[in-house]
Amino acid sequence: MVRDLREKMLQEMEHKELFEQVQKYGFAYVDQVRERNVFPTDDAIADLAVFTESLPQASGDAAEILALLHRYGSPATVAQTGGRYFGFVDGGVIPAALAARLLSDYWDQNTALYDMSPLASRLEEICEMWLRELLGLPEKVVAGFVSGSSLAIFCGLAAARYRIFQNNHWNINKKGFRGAPAVRIVAGRQAHGTVSKALALLGFGLDNIAWVDTDREGRIIPEKIPELDEKTILVLQAGNVCSGSFDRFEELCTKANKAKTWVHIDGAFGLWAAASSTLRHLTRGIEIANSFSLDGHKTLNTPYDNGIVLCDDKDALTQALHASGSYISHSGNRDGMFYTPEMSKRARSVELWAALKYLGKEGVDELVSGLHHRALQFKDELKEAGFHILNDVVFNQVVVACDTDELTSQTMKHLQQSGECWAGGAVWAGKTVIRISVCSWVTTERDITRSVTAFVAARQKAAGYRNTEQNVSGDRERSW
Ligand SMILES: *Cc1c(COP(=O)(O)O)cnc(C)c1O
């Protein structure tokens, strides 16, 4: 039986029909993704019921399995690569990076150690060097390649924790928190949820964090920063998830530097502004921070999942993420696992390298500034159509509202149902808002105009619905 299964799999490898078929499915997807419903239809979602069954007893047919995915899985995907998906901060995918990813999947490399994949190790080194150059960071900055910013933030803060305790003659790895000197965390009230998660995981306790007030764009108010010292970690943000705003790094990092405070910058999507000649002013001053987290899978448009931690203290990062075992051979070359919490992991450096190699400095600049320009266009056209813009569009995010919270949420509901484009909601400055994130290279000026038309149509529907309701209740006053 086992031999039969192996025989079957060997044949699948040899004949390659499976892979050819998958390529056709992929091509079919690419060919229709720009015109299909951005969010799956109710029917497509209902059809997902075909996947609900008990675990099969016997080995199945590979071609049938893939056909099932193509037929029912594909229509239930969100058309993230189509150009009119503005939800969350999810990027599209650069063809060269996607192709490199596909190739690397055939290789199936484990990048824990150099001895497991010299290629992945070398590409990590190259990416590390290129990222430093692109973002204008000092030579001593090292990189770890992780699944996303959630983990990159965790790594940066783990390095900070290790270094600060070590400076105070306390080995946190060995001794833990009991009896440890007090370390203070200072972060903005608008810090991303994953910052809180990382701090909680690291044992700092959310009640112990000094949350600093932020201004109307979500930036830390510098005057509200408490006294800093060498036992403090200051968490700053490049790119607020709603407004896209950036903390004032020059002022804050200089102040922190003087006090010997560790600075971590959560720059998941915004740190890429440093790679744009026209947007670089937003990140001025970051080069003296200690650790950074960013994503390849957002602004840079690599495939998922692709995150990076950067740290100017290699010893702290690698000690904080230390692992050992008699079989773990230090090669003297770069062993990726010492820069990340994971041991085994796929070769994310392949698609990151391909994206950077393909774009070059000019291409990254064009990509990043292009997202900004289309966000500005979105803002202008929405304003023209009578929507309220609640943020200063400094990067790729636009915060939109109608005249009332109720109208905004109904408009969003109709917009999401339209299939024309997709944007999510949030609460911003106490108001219900629609949050737009322009972060795919595919999005054209026409996509923006078409999406604004969808916004207007959704608001019309929402107003109609509202008026009918009001008519029923006898209230005829129009609210917009
Ligand atoms: C997306 C995001 C994160 C989390 O990153 P993941 O890659 O989803 O783990 C953290 N901070 C900010 C500002 C983000 O936009």
The ligand as an ORCA input file, in Angstrom:
! r2SCAN-3c Opt
* xyz 0 1
  C       0.019     45.145      9.333
  C       0.624     45.840     10.466
  C       1.192     45.137     11.531
  C       1.134     43.630     11.607
  O       1.840     43.080     10.541
  P       1.576     41.605      9.992
  O       2.492     41.507      8.826
  O       0.131     41.532      9.623
  O       1.934     40.659     11.079
  C       1.806     45.860     12.526
  N       1.850     47.198     12.487
  C       1.303     47.910     11.489
  C       1.401     49.403     11.513
  C       0.673     47.257     10.439
  O       0.136     47.944      9.430
*
